[in-house]
Amino acid sequence: MPSCRPGAGGLHGAGHRDGQVRAGKLKALGVTSLGRVGALPEFAPLAEQGYAGFEAISWQAMLAPAGTPPAIIQRLSTELVRIIRSDEVRGKMLNQYFSAAATTPDALAALMQSESRRWGQMIKAAGVQPE
């Protein structure tokens, strides 16, 4: 893991191809989240279409340098959660096909470790080598 401390927030993007899909220029097969996406409810997750457990989402997080005092981490986390849960920010994020996820620093650290393991296993199984 990088030398940092997890904050407490994230963004999950549903994609920015909605205009092309609605114009008939691109055919959407589904969304890659486990559940339906609020901005695109008519598109079923691939997990509901025979690909059980399929999930491939992007996420972002706020991190602080390693050694940041716990009180600072807690304050950043509290403020980030407050901002992410505000109606104004949620509305702006939904307009850009993001869903806000406010979590704890420990939960974010667990997500980062889980995602690193998951994608590391896929890379290894696929035999991907750095070039």
N, C-alpha and C positions, 0 to 999 in steps of 0.2 A: 504494500500500500504506500501511497505517497506520504511524504512528511507533512501532514496536515491534520486538522481536526474537523470533522464534519459539522456543518451548520444544521439547519432544519427546514429545508424547503425544496421544492422541485417543480419542474414543469414537464408535462407529458404532451408531446405534440401529436396531433392526429394527421398532420400533413397539410400541404398547401396546394393541393390539386383540385379542390372542390370546384372552382370555376371551370376547369377543363372537363371535369366529369359532368357537371350540369349542362355544359354546352355540347355534350356528346362527342367530344374530341378524345376522351380517355374513358375507358371502362374500368370502374372500380370493382374489384372482386370481393373486397371486404376490408375490414380494418385489422390491424395486427395486435391490438390490445385484447386482453381476455374478455372484456366487457364492451358493450356498445358505447360509442362516443356521442356525447350530448349534442354536438354540432352536426353529426352525421348519423342520426338514429336509424335511417333506412338501410345502412350497410352493416350486415352481420359480421361479427368477429370470425376470423378463420377458424378459431377454436370451436365455433358452433357449426362449422361447415365440414366437419369430418377430420379436422386436424387438432385433435384433443390436446390441450395444453400449449398450443402454439401461441407464443407471445414474443414480439420484437418491438419494443418501444424505445424511444429516446427519452432521456431525462437529464436534467441539469441540477446542480446543487451549489450551495454556497459553502465554501471551506475557509478555514482560518489556518494560519501557520501553526506547525507543531509547537507545543509549549505555551500556547495562548491560555491564560488563566481560565479555569472553569467558570468563574463569575462572568467573564466577558463572553464566553461561549453561550452561557445561559441567556444573557441579555440580548445578544444577537439573535438567538433562536426565538426568544419571546417576541421580539420586534418583527422578525421575518414572518412568523406565524400570523401575527396580527395583520400585517400588510397583505399577505397572500389570501387571508380569509376575508378581506374587505370587499364589499360589493363592487367598488370601483375597479380594483385590480382583477377580480374574478371576471367581471364583464369584459374588460379589455383582453384578458387572456382567452376567453371563450371566442371572442371575435377573431382571434388568430389561431383557433383550433388547438389551444392548449387547455389542459385541465390542471388545476393547481393542486398540489399535494403538500400539505404542511405536516411535518412529522417531527420527531425528536432527533437530537444528534445521535443517540444510540441506534435508533431505527435506521437512520441514514447510513451509519457505518455498517450495519448488518446488510442493507441493500447493496452497498458497494462491494462488500466481500462476496455476497451471493452472486451478483452479476459478474464479478471477476472470475469466480469459479466456473459459472455456467458458460460464459463465452470462451474461457480458456479451454474447457473440455471440448467445445465445438471446434475450436481452432485446431486443437491437437488431433481430434478424430478425423478432421478433414485433411490433415497433413499439410496445413498451411505453413510455409516457411518464409522468414523475412527475406527480402530481396536486397 
